[in-house]
Amino acid sequence: MARMDRLRELVDRLHPAGLLYSTYEHRLLAEIPDGRLPRHVAVMADGNRRWARANAPGKPLEVGYRAGAEKLLQFAEWCDEAHISLVTLWVLSTDNLRRGEEFEIAPLLDVIATLVEDLAAREDWQVKCVGALDLLPEDVAARLRTAEEATAGHSGMMINVAVSYGGRHEMRDAFRSLLAEHAERGTPMAELAETVEVEDISQHLYTRGQPDPDLIIRTSGEQRLSGFLMWQSAHSEYYFCEALWPDFRKVDFVRALRSFAERERRYGR
């Protein structure tokens, strides 16, 4: 299926209209000055279910999930082509996991696990799953961990897959980890309360050791943060796109990069 989708995309791009878009994309990229591209791009890939209802009425929502997963693979390729060194893909929130019915969540989890395995099989990409994997079924969590471990020695683009992720859960886990670390050291609570710094908390996040996202893209017209990377996004730039995620095009991505490059980043100053 993925090969057929990529073949159709190639055929579309060879069509005169596709060639015109390709030329336009290259021109937009060429206009971005050196050093103005983001190092870390994160995406809130929203709109898969709405896309399924509009494009495949009467069919399972899994159709939308699979279309969204294929677009995430393409998105990662676009980022690699643009020399983005770090990408974060939010594929499942803790809220979605809690609200979802079993008949809907089970196929979604299979799509996510297959996506992570496909990402891990590409080129020299490194894959890291960030989120509360303990909330997932053990067989799904095991597939995610196995795929992640398979890329441990890779040196290419880093891809965070935020699965079973919630900003509040991440903060909770960070504080639990920090407190547990100091409990092992025997640090008195009063001393910890006086000495803990922002950097100490950062070292216990799911993304510890990584640069914060420079650019966060959200699709489907939603303009909410929804708790995504709450700590890390303090100085991030946002780009909101009306397209439902499976309809997100490379030209939309390039426009997001251009918009980022045109902004003056003040970092709170």
Secondary structure, DSSP 8 states (H G I E B T S, - for coil): -HHHHHHHHHHHHHSHHHHHHHHHHHHHHHTS-TT-S-SEEEEE---HHHHHHHHSTTS-THHHHHHHHHHHHHHHHHHHHTT--EEEEEEEEHHHHHH--HHHHHHHHHHHHHHHHHHHTSTT-EEEEES-GGGS-HHHHHHHHHHHHHTTT--S-EEEEEEEE-HHHHHHHHHHHHHHHHHHHT--HHHHHHH--HHHHHTTSTTTTS---SEEEE-TT----TTTTTTTTTT-EEEE--S-GGG--HHHHHHHHHHHHHS---TT-
